[in-house]
Amino acid sequence: NVEILREDGTAEILVTYNAGTNFANDIHIAGDDKKISFNTSGASGHPAISMTSSAEFKFLNTSGGTSVTIENDGDTDIDGNLTVHNSGTTSIITIDGNNNSGDDGRLVLQGHTSAHSRTYVKFNNGVTSGGQNWFLGALRGSNAFVLSDADDYNSSGNVIAVDGNKKIGIGTDPGSEKLKISGNVYADTTSQFAATLIGNVTISGTQFAMIGSNSTSRGIALCRD
């Protein structure tokens, strides 16, 4: 049987339908914060659906707390974790702001404090085979934007970090300069630093290591700091 229970003050109205019977009329529940409860033997309380005075649609858990709130304008709040799993095929989340000129597609992640919280996106393309974890975002212990293989800020474990002054550290903390690197740097083509060129040059069929200038009017000086 399907039972529809309405509470009206102290009175209770119970409508019972036999299995397979369709209910083809509207159900109207008057009053604020009235609920439709579902009887479950698996918990001490009963999950419910309610509508507030501001036309918020709420899904309540067995303890009476709100798990999901759908506001009248369509905004939705979820109290808990959200897992998207499309069995047998690709799982996709699309944030579509392509409605009118000036509309945005936004994903906002917020942590509590930089010392104790994290705000990141985790990537792993080989979970079933123990693939590599990558963490991109603001990790615990720093306000820097980081790509790392750990979910806490670690100057030796970070791949790259960008601090609030837009200074970049690769393999280390950002320093006082625009870029600070810990480790060797390899470039397979000529690189330019201000007016100075560093790389390879071929002269009469022979390759040479080269330090040069990018201008015929600019000389070359070897100096010490």
FENCOR-V980132 format. One record per run of one state. SS is the DSSP state (2 for helix, 1 for strand, 0 for the rest). FROM is the first residue (numbers start at 1). TO is the last residue. If there is no record, write none. Layout:
# FENCOR-V980132
SS FROM TO
SS FROM TO
This chain:
# FENCOR-V980132
0 1 1
1 2 8
0 9 10
1 11 17
0 18 33
1 34 37
0 38 47
1 48 51
0 52 56
1 57 60
0 61 65
1 66 70
0 71 75
1 76 78
0 79 118
1 119 123
0 124 126
2 127 129
0 130 133
1 134 138
0 139 139
1 140 140
0 141 144
1 145 148
0 149 151
1 152 152
0 153 157
1 158 162
0 163 167
1 168 170
0 171 178
1 179 181
0 182 190
1 191 193
0 194 195
1 196 203
0 204 205
1 206 213
0 214 225
